[in-house]
Amino acid sequence: MTRKQILILIRHHEKPDDDRVQAFAETHGLTPVSYRPFEGDALPDLTPDVAGVVVFGGRQSAADFESYPYLADEMAFIQKVMAADLPLLGICLGAQLIIRALGGQVGPLHGNLHEFGYYPVTPTPEGQGFLPDTLYVTEAHYHTFTLPEGVTHLARSENYANQAFRYGPKVYGVQFHPECTADIFRRWQASEHAAYGQPGAQTREEQDRLMAEHDAAQGAWFNGFLEELFLGKPAR
């Protein structure tokens, strides 16, 4: 039987691909293959050598398929991945697309409240095996999602109740960005889309302080989670 080794990465941003998922795949014997439907890439077939799928975040809105018609194709692809019983991780926009595929709703939180910086998320009682304790994570969003029937709520933050979920044993979604390294976040800070001044957004000084304090712990947790999800290693 063909060894499962390809990790499909659905991206919504331009290169470089220097995130923690890419690094994890390259250092753990998986072959990361990126697709960018927003640039016209066709979504791949789910061949026997596919070990799993990660759908990344982006500035696009999962509530607006008219402006971003390729997101409807991605949602249909997500449904195929779930039907194939493959490990699947959705990050921010990716998580919202999973929720839509499951019949839930996505959109901005009342009051246009942003999370932009490093915020503490806390496991729910059902999420104790997902997060061992409160963890500061990278956030860059002002949308949220509902939790359809059959979805297990895993984590929350002070302002956004739905920060992580699981659907069955192999499908996970996170509203935050654990794939984001310090170098990536510095690019976000310098971007014209940086949400400074928006309600709830942290100042750059606060972000820099929290990044220095918490980024390494976030990376260590995320690497362990990826090992469990895509390599079948037991949780630490």
Backbone bond lengths (Angstrom), bond angles and torsions (degrees), N, CA, C in turn:
res aa  C-N    CA-C-N  psi(-1)  N-CA   C-N-CA  omega(-1)  CA-C   N-CA-C  phi
1 M - - - 1.470 - - 1.527 109.13 -
2 T 1.312 117.27 141.72 1.455 121.91 -179.59 1.517 110.49 -64.37
3 R 1.316 116.66 132.03 1.454 120.92 176.98 1.521 109.60 -68.92
4 K 1.325 115.76 131.66 1.463 119.65 178.04 1.522 108.67 -73.78
5 Q 1.320 117.59 120.57 1.461 119.27 -174.59 1.517 114.52 -143.04
6 I 1.322 120.09 -13.87 1.451 121.10 -177.26 1.524 110.28 -90.01
7 L 1.317 116.19 129.55 1.460 122.03 173.04 1.525 107.31 -107.63
8 I 1.327 116.31 111.52 1.461 121.74 -179.26 1.523 108.94 -80.21
9 L 1.334 116.37 128.26 1.453 122.89 -179.02 1.528 108.88 -119.00
10 I 1.328 116.67 115.04 1.466 121.89 177.95 1.523 107.72 -97.59
11 R 1.321 115.87 114.54 1.466 120.99 -172.10 1.527 111.70 -112.57
12 H 1.341 115.09 152.64 1.464 122.04 -179.77 1.524 111.67 -124.67
13 H 1.314 116.52 23.84 1.451 121.38 -178.63 1.523 109.22 -146.81
14 E 1.314 115.05 164.90 1.451 120.53 -179.81 1.540 110.36 -77.18
15 K 1.326 115.59 168.87 1.457 120.34 174.92 1.529 109.38 -66.62
16 P 1.357 118.07 161.20 1.466 128.18 15.73 1.526 113.09 -84.54
17 D 1.328 114.54 156.74 1.462 121.71 176.17 1.531 107.76 -100.81
18 D 1.318 116.05 76.82 1.470 121.16 -174.12 1.522 111.68 -119.10
19 D 1.319 116.16 30.38 1.454 121.47 -177.95 1.522 111.22 -85.48
20 R 1.326 116.17 175.73 1.465 121.41 -176.76 1.526 112.59 -71.17
21 V 1.315 119.09 -28.09 1.465 119.61 177.14 1.516 109.91 -67.41
22 Q 1.314 117.07 -45.67 1.472 121.31 178.14 1.526 110.11 -58.51
23 A 1.326 116.74 -46.95 1.465 120.15 -179.28 1.522 111.30 -63.87
24 F 1.334 117.23 -40.20 1.457 121.05 178.46 1.523 110.87 -59.52
25 A 1.319 116.70 -47.88 1.460 120.29 -179.07 1.520 111.15 -61.06
26 E 1.310 116.56 -45.40 1.468 120.69 -176.11 1.521 112.16 -66.44
27 T 1.322 118.30 -27.59 1.457 120.91 -177.14 1.529 113.18 -99.19
28 H 1.339 117.28 -1.66 1.460 120.04 -177.53 1.531 112.61 -123.27
29 G 1.309 117.40 23.34 1.452 120.65 173.02 1.506 115.50 78.00
30 L 1.327 117.68 13.58 1.462 121.29 175.47 1.524 109.58 -101.17
31 T 1.321 115.80 153.70 1.460 121.19 177.83 1.524 108.88 -103.86
32 P 1.339 118.51 106.58 1.467 119.73 179.47 1.523 110.77 -78.71
33 V 1.321 116.31 128.45 1.464 121.37 179.01 1.523 107.29 -125.88
34 S 1.327 116.37 116.21 1.457 121.64 -175.46 1.524 111.86 -94.61
35 Y 1.329 114.84 143.22 1.459 123.37 174.11 1.518 108.20 -129.26
36 R 1.332 115.21 139.04 1.453 121.58 179.99 1.528 109.22 -124.80
37 P 1.324 117.76 85.78 1.464 119.96 -179.99 1.529 113.14 -58.97
38 F 1.335 117.47 -28.93 1.468 118.93 179.59 1.526 111.64 -67.05
39 E 1.329 117.16 -17.36 1.464 121.83 175.16 1.526 112.03 -100.43
40 G 1.333 116.79 4.39 1.454 120.76 177.36 1.513 115.29 102.50
41 D 1.331 118.87 2.45 1.460 120.77 178.40 1.531 110.43 -64.84
42 A 1.323 115.88 134.94 1.462 120.08 172.80 1.522 109.32 -77.75
43 L 1.317 116.56 143.89 1.457 120.51 178.08 1.525 109.69 -73.03
44 P 1.336 117.75 145.34 1.473 120.41 -170.85 1.523 112.82 -83.19
45 D 1.308 114.75 166.17 1.460 120.98 168.76 1.529 109.18 -76.87
46 L 1.316 115.19 153.86 1.462 120.94 178.31 1.529 108.58 -92.64
47 T 1.303 115.81 83.73 1.453 122.35 -177.97 1.527 110.35 -78.41
48 P 1.336 118.34 164.44 1.470 120.93 -176.15 1.519 115.00 -61.41
49 D 1.339 117.75 -18.00 1.462 119.34 -178.78 1.526 113.50 -91.22
50 V 1.330 117.72 10.07 1.465 120.96 178.92 1.525 109.36 -82.72
51 A 1.326 115.91 121.77 1.464 121.51 179.95 1.516 112.13 -88.36
52 G 1.323 117.94 -20.81 1.455 120.68 -178.74 1.513 110.79 166.30
53 V 1.341 114.49 -179.17 1.462 121.78 -174.66 1.526 108.94 -138.78
54 V 1.334 115.93 139.84 1.461 122.58 170.55 1.524 107.71 -123.43
55 V 1.335 116.35 127.70 1.461 122.30 175.69 1.528 106.88 -109.04
56 F 1.319 116.21 116.64 1.460 121.79 -172.07 1.527 112.13 -84.17
57 G 1.329 114.05 175.83 1.455 121.50 175.61 1.516 111.71 -83.82
58 G 1.333 114.54 -177.26 1.453 120.79 179.89 1.511 109.94 174.99
59 R 1.322 116.36 173.09 1.468 120.71 -178.77 1.525 112.39 -79.44
60 Q 1.323 118.48 -9.33 1.455 121.60 179.88 1.535 110.07 -68.65
61 S 1.323 115.48 159.45 1.464 121.29 179.07 1.514 110.14 -103.10
62 A 1.329 116.36 124.97 1.469 120.84 177.13 1.520 111.74 -70.97
63 A 1.319 117.12 -8.77 1.465 120.88 177.22 1.521 112.33 -91.55
64 D 1.338 117.38 -1.81 1.467 120.94 -171.07 1.525 110.57 -129.10
65 F 1.322 116.19 81.51 1.463 120.52 178.11 1.532 111.50 -77.27
66 E 1.313 118.44 -19.09 1.468 120.00 178.39 1.531 110.53 -67.06
67 S 1.325 116.86 -44.13 1.465 120.03 179.07 1.520 112.38 -76.58
68 Y 1.335 116.40 -27.99 1.464 121.67 -177.10 1.527 108.52 -128.25
69 P 1.331 118.15 72.71 1.466 119.93 -172.66 1.517 114.01 -62.79
70 Y 1.335 118.35 -25.15 1.466 120.46 178.91 1.526 111.60 -65.86
71 L 1.339 118.02 -19.41 1.461 119.43 177.71 1.524 111.61 -67.28
72 A 1.322 117.08 -30.67 1.472 119.56 175.20 1.523 110.28 -64.66
73 D 1.321 116.50 -39.04 1.472 120.04 176.21 1.524 110.33 -65.44
74 E 1.323 117.16 -39.08 1.454 120.16 177.95 1.529 111.00 -64.27
75 M 1.320 117.06 -39.57 1.459 119.77 178.53 1.525 110.79 -63.24
76 A 1.337 116.85 -41.09 1.467 120.10 176.37 1.523 110.57 -64.02
77 F 1.327 117.38 -37.45 1.467 121.03 176.67 1.527 110.53 -64.31
78 I 1.323 117.07 -42.05 1.461 121.51 176.94 1.525 110.56 -57.94
79 Q 1.314 116.88 -41.40 1.463 119.98 177.92 1.526 111.30 -62.75
80 K 1.331 117.12 -37.10 1.462 120.64 176.33 1.521 111.33 -66.32
81 V 1.323 116.62 -39.92 1.464 120.51 179.26 1.529 110.11 -62.88
82 M 1.317 116.67 -44.07 1.460 119.80 179.53 1.525 110.56 -65.81
83 A 1.320 117.13 -40.01 1.467 120.11 179.03 1.523 111.32 -64.52
84 A 1.342 116.97 -29.65 1.460 121.84 178.85 1.525 112.55 -81.90
85 D 1.322 117.08 -2.85 1.465 123.18 178.10 1.525 111.60 60.17
86 L 1.352 115.57 41.76 1.457 121.56 176.85 1.521 110.81 -97.38
87 P 1.314 118.75 148.87 1.459 120.58 172.80 1.533 110.46 -58.71
88 L 1.323 115.87 135.60 1.463 121.69 -175.41 1.519 108.90 -141.65
89 L 1.327 116.24 130.67 1.454 122.89 174.67 1.518 109.26 -124.17
90 G 1.323 116.79 127.00 1.452 122.39 173.16 1.511 109.84 -110.43
91 I 1.333 116.68 130.87 1.459 122.62 -178.89 1.519 108.88 -113.93
92 C 1.328 117.55 119.77 1.466 124.56 177.53 1.529 110.14 55.41
93 L 1.323 118.87 -105.72 1.457 121.21 176.08 1.524 111.34 -54.12
94 G 1.324 117.16 -40.55 1.464 120.69 178.38 1.512 112.21 -61.46
95 A 1.328 117.20 -40.36 1.463 121.02 177.15 1.524 110.57 -64.54
96 Q 1.315 116.18 -40.73 1.463 120.06 179.58 1.532 111.22 -65.14
97 L 1.321 117.67 -35.93 1.467 120.45 176.73 1.530 110.90 -67.01
98 I 1.326 117.59 -37.51 1.466 119.70 174.92 1.522 110.11 -61.52
99 I 1.323 116.49 -44.77 1.466 120.23 179.13 1.525 110.92 -60.12
100 R 1.316 117.35 -42.77 1.467 119.31 177.42 1.527 110.94 -64.26
101 A 1.322 116.81 -37.81 1.465 120.09 177.96 1.519 111.47 -63.54
102 L 1.329 116.60 -26.90 1.456 121.97 179.54 1.523 112.85 -92.11
103 G 1.334 116.99 2.46 1.455 121.00 176.49 1.507 115.32 96.71
104 G 1.353 118.19 7.75 1.453 121.29 179.52 1.516 112.80 -87.72
105 Q 1.335 114.60 -177.56 1.457 122.19 -177.30 1.523 110.33 -117.62
106 V 1.338 116.43 149.58 1.459 122.24 175.76 1.519 108.58 -132.70
107 G 1.338 115.57 157.35 1.454 119.89 177.84 1.513 110.75 162.76
108 P 1.343 117.32 175.56 1.462 120.57 -178.36 1.523 111.79 -69.67
109 L 1.318 115.29 147.81 1.450 120.90 175.03 1.521 108.93 -73.45
110 H 1.314 116.46 145.74 1.471 120.78 179.90 1.528 110.11 -54.26
111 G 1.319 116.41 131.63 1.449 121.43 179.19 1.514 114.03 92.72
112 N 1.335 118.55 4.85 1.458 121.99 176.32 1.527 111.89 58.06
113 L 1.326 116.34 37.13 1.455 121.42 -175.88 1.525 110.57 -76.27
114 H 1.326 115.68 126.44 1.459 121.65 -178.06 1.528 111.27 -101.67
115 E 1.326 114.66 152.42 1.451 122.43 160.25 1.526 105.80 -119.99
116 F 1.314 116.30 113.00 1.462 121.58 178.80 1.523 107.10 -139.60
117 G 1.330 115.02 102.32 1.451 120.81 -176.84 1.510 110.09 144.33
118 Y 1.316 116.27 -140.93 1.468 122.64 -177.89 1.527 108.49 -122.25
119 Y 1.335 116.03 116.09 1.460 122.31 -172.16 1.525 110.13 -126.21
120 P 1.338 117.60 147.39 1.457 119.72 178.07 1.527 111.55 -77.84
121 V 1.322 116.03 132.39 1.460 121.72 171.15 1.524 107.41 -117.03
122 T 1.322 114.42 146.03 1.458 121.42 -172.95 1.520 109.25 -124.30
123 P 1.329 118.13 136.37 1.460 119.16 179.08 1.528 111.73 -69.32
124 T 1.309 115.34 145.43 1.454 121.14 168.50 1.532 108.06 -76.66
125 P 1.332 118.65 171.80 1.470 119.07 174.91 1.528 112.67 -55.50
126 E 1.338 116.96 -36.27 1.467 120.88 178.73 1.525 111.94 -76.91
127 G 1.322 117.16 -14.16 1.454 120.99 -175.99 1.517 114.83 -100.97
128 Q 1.332 117.63 12.03 1.459 119.96 -177.61 1.531 112.04 -61.62
129 G 1.323 118.36 -32.54 1.453 120.03 177.14 1.513 113.59 -80.94
130 F 1.326 116.14 -12.04 1.463 121.72 179.06 1.521 110.07 -87.70
131 L 1.322 116.09 -52.60 1.461 122.63 173.60 1.522 108.07 -117.75
132 P 1.319 118.86 127.07 1.457 119.24 -179.92 1.522 113.18 -71.00
133 D 1.333 116.72 -26.11 1.460 121.55 -176.74 1.522 107.40 -164.57
134 T 1.323 116.26 -178.05 1.455 120.64 175.46 1.526 110.26 -59.31
135 L 1.332 115.54 135.84 1.461 121.39 -177.13 1.523 108.52 -136.12
136 Y 1.333 116.83 133.56 1.463 120.80 173.35 1.524 108.23 -80.30
137 V 1.333 116.14 128.14 1.459 121.55 -175.67 1.523 110.05 -130.59
138 T 1.318 115.14 160.91 1.458 122.03 178.98 1.526 109.77 -77.61
139 E 1.323 115.97 131.15 1.468 121.18 179.30 1.530 109.40 -129.27
140 A 1.333 115.73 145.28 1.467 121.61 174.06 1.522 107.38 -158.87
141 H 1.343 116.41 82.52 1.465 119.15 -175.58 1.529 110.12 -166.35
142 Y 1.323 115.42 164.87 1.460 121.12 166.95 1.533 110.90 -140.73
143 H 1.327 117.03 12.64 1.458 122.33 174.18 1.529 109.85 -102.74
144 T 1.302 114.62 162.31 1.452 121.42 176.45 1.522 108.86 -143.01
145 F 1.325 116.65 -172.95 1.462 120.63 -177.61 1.518 109.72 -149.53
146 T 1.320 114.88 157.84 1.454 120.95 172.12 1.531 109.13 -85.78
147 L 1.320 115.89 171.12 1.463 121.27 178.51 1.521 108.67 -116.91
148 P 1.333 117.50 102.00 1.463 120.70 -179.00 1.530 111.50 -65.69
149 E 1.302 114.80 167.57 1.455 120.62 177.66 1.527 110.13 -58.62
150 G 1.322 115.77 137.60 1.460 121.44 179.90 1.505 114.32 92.86
151 V 1.337 117.74 -7.96 1.464 122.10 179.63 1.527 108.92 -93.90
152 T 1.317 116.44 133.96 1.459 122.23 179.76 1.522 109.86 -97.31
153 H 1.320 116.03 124.85 1.460 123.15 -179.53 1.522 109.35 -78.37
154 L 1.349 118.03 124.99 1.458 121.74 -172.64 1.524 114.83 -111.78
155 A 1.343 118.57 -30.07 1.462 118.98 -174.05 1.523 109.93 -156.92
156 R 1.342 114.50 155.73 1.457 121.99 -179.70 1.524 109.75 -142.37
157 S 1.333 115.69 161.40 1.460 121.60 168.67 1.525 107.98 -123.05
158 E 1.310 116.54 177.46 1.460 120.04 -175.78 1.527 111.64 -60.86
159 N 1.319 117.29 -42.57 1.460 120.77 -174.80 1.520 114.11 -100.39
160 Y 1.332 117.26 -20.54 1.460 121.24 -178.93 1.522 109.02 -124.38
161 A 1.322 115.26 107.21 1.465 119.84 -174.67 1.520 112.25 -65.77
162 N 1.318 117.62 -33.44 1.467 120.99 -173.48 1.532 109.97 -103.67
163 Q 1.326 115.61 92.27 1.461 121.62 -178.40 1.527 113.24 -105.49
164 A 1.321 117.53 -20.17 1.465 119.79 179.82 1.520 109.05 -161.00
165 F 1.341 115.55 149.63 1.461 120.82 179.32 1.521 110.13 -149.89
166 R 1.326 114.11 164.71 1.465 121.76 173.17 1.520 107.74 -131.86
167 Y 1.327 115.37 143.17 1.462 121.26 173.96 1.520 107.25 -126.33
168 G 1.316 115.65 109.40 1.458 118.42 -172.25 1.520 110.11 67.74
169 P 1.323 118.16 -165.79 1.472 119.97 -176.23 1.518 115.25 -85.18
170 K 1.347 119.46 -11.49 1.466 120.41 -169.67 1.515 114.96 -125.39
171 V 1.322 119.65 0.52 1.464 121.78 -176.51 1.524 108.86 -116.19
172 Y 1.332 115.57 121.87 1.460 121.46 -179.61 1.528 110.01 -128.66
173 G 1.315 115.65 149.39 1.449 121.53 172.52 1.510 110.23 -137.53
174 V 1.327 116.65 139.47 1.461 121.99 176.72 1.524 108.74 -129.51
175 Q 1.340 116.06 137.46 1.453 120.15 176.85 1.520 111.12 -78.00
176 F 1.326 116.86 -23.08 1.460 121.83 -177.44 1.532 111.04 -89.36
177 H 1.334 116.15 -176.56 1.465 122.14 -171.64 1.526 111.41 -125.22
178 P 1.331 118.92 71.68 1.467 119.09 178.64 1.518 113.03 -69.48
179 E 1.325 117.58 -16.43 1.470 120.74 177.75 1.519 112.35 -72.95
180 C 1.323 116.92 -12.78 1.461 122.66 -172.00 1.525 110.55 -82.50
181 T 1.325 117.00 116.64 1.455 121.93 175.16 1.524 109.79 -81.58
182 A 1.332 115.46 171.89 1.462 119.51 176.94 1.529 111.19 -60.42
183 D 1.323 117.51 -39.42 1.471 120.17 179.42 1.519 111.17 -63.42
184 I 1.325 116.96 -41.45 1.466 119.81 178.43 1.517 110.16 -64.49
185 F 1.328 116.81 -44.40 1.467 117.79 -177.77 1.524 110.93 -64.92
186 R 1.313 118.37 -33.49 1.467 119.56 176.39 1.532 110.60 -62.79
187 R 1.324 117.02 -34.13 1.466 118.81 174.69 1.528 110.26 -66.33
188 W 1.326 116.65 -39.96 1.465 119.58 177.71 1.535 110.75 -63.33
189 Q 1.325 116.36 -38.97 1.463 119.49 179.03 1.525 111.57 -61.26
190 A 1.331 116.21 -35.11 1.465 121.07 -177.51 1.525 113.05 -86.78
191 S 1.331 117.41 -5.08 1.457 121.14 -176.10 1.531 111.73 -73.69
192 E 1.311 115.07 151.76 1.461 119.32 174.84 1.521 112.01 -66.37
193 H 1.345 117.05 -15.40 1.462 121.25 -179.66 1.523 112.81 -92.18
194 A 1.332 118.43 0.60 1.460 121.07 -179.84 1.528 109.84 -57.22
195 A 1.330 116.47 135.71 1.471 122.06 -169.26 1.522 113.47 -90.92
196 Y 1.320 117.69 29.25 1.465 119.55 179.03 1.518 110.56 -58.90
197 G 1.331 115.38 137.59 1.464 120.82 -179.81 1.506 114.74 89.83
198 Q 1.334 117.40 -12.42 1.462 120.37 177.21 1.528 110.17 -77.58
199 P 1.342 117.67 152.66 1.465 119.59 179.36 1.519 111.10 -56.52
200 G 1.312 116.84 128.69 1.448 122.10 177.01 1.513 115.22 91.63
201 A 1.329 118.39 -19.62 1.465 121.05 -177.66 1.526 110.54 -71.98
202 Q 1.321 116.10 141.93 1.457 121.60 177.25 1.525 110.53 -80.47
203 T 1.326 115.86 157.64 1.459 120.46 172.05 1.525 109.52 -74.54
204 R 1.302 116.43 162.25 1.469 119.60 178.78 1.521 110.81 -62.24
205 E 1.326 117.32 -38.71 1.455 120.24 179.80 1.529 110.98 -62.21
206 E 1.322 116.84 -42.28 1.460 120.04 178.50 1.517 110.61 -66.33
207 Q 1.323 117.09 -41.47 1.466 120.42 177.67 1.526 111.38 -59.54
208 D 1.325 116.93 -45.50 1.462 120.13 -178.38 1.527 110.99 -62.51
209 R 1.321 116.85 -40.42 1.468 120.01 179.75 1.523 110.70 -65.82
210 L 1.319 117.67 -46.59 1.465 121.11 -178.03 1.523 111.48 -69.11
211 M 1.333 117.36 -35.09 1.462 120.86 176.06 1.522 110.28 -59.24
212 A 1.325 116.80 -47.49 1.463 120.54 -178.87 1.522 111.44 -62.91
213 E 1.315 117.33 -32.90 1.459 121.53 -176.54 1.529 113.01 -81.23
214 H 1.351 117.51 -32.47 1.460 118.90 -164.79 1.530 115.60 -125.01
215 D 1.335 119.00 -11.15 1.460 118.69 -172.69 1.528 112.37 -64.13
216 A 1.312 118.03 -38.35 1.467 120.08 -178.48 1.529 110.83 -64.03
217 A 1.326 117.78 -40.34 1.465 120.71 179.19 1.520 110.95 -66.25
218 Q 1.321 116.25 -39.33 1.460 119.63 176.58 1.530 110.60 -60.71
219 G 1.327 117.15 -45.29 1.459 120.75 -179.51 1.514 112.37 -63.64
220 A 1.325 117.25 -40.96 1.462 120.66 179.70 1.523 110.93 -64.49
221 W 1.339 116.59 -43.89 1.471 119.00 177.68 1.527 110.87 -61.78
222 F 1.328 117.01 -45.32 1.459 120.63 -174.87 1.515 111.10 -65.42
223 N 1.308 117.04 -39.76 1.460 119.07 179.13 1.528 110.55 -62.37
224 G 1.331 116.92 -41.23 1.461 119.79 176.69 1.515 112.47 -64.26
225 F 1.326 116.41 -38.88 1.463 120.14 177.51 1.519 110.97 -63.50
226 L 1.325 118.08 -43.87 1.464 121.27 179.25 1.527 111.26 -63.28
227 E 1.311 116.99 -38.42 1.467 119.97 176.99 1.525 110.51 -61.45
228 E 1.308 116.27 -41.73 1.467 119.99 -179.98 1.527 111.01 -67.06
229 L 1.334 117.60 -45.20 1.448 121.44 -174.33 1.526 112.26 -71.77
230 F 1.335 117.38 -47.01 1.466 120.51 -170.98 1.532 114.54 -100.87
231 L 1.322 117.59 -17.63 1.454 120.24 179.44 1.517 112.58 -114.22
232 G 1.335 116.66 -7.08 1.455 120.08 177.99 1.505 115.04 74.21
233 K 1.339 116.45 17.12 1.463 119.29 178.35 1.517 110.10 -76.73
234 P 1.330 118.88 145.38 1.467 120.68 -179.44 1.517 111.44 -66.13
235 A 1.337 115.24 150.28 1.458 119.88 178.11 1.508 110.64 -63.79
236 R 1.328 115.41 144.14 1.468 120.09 -179.61 1.516 109.95 -88.26
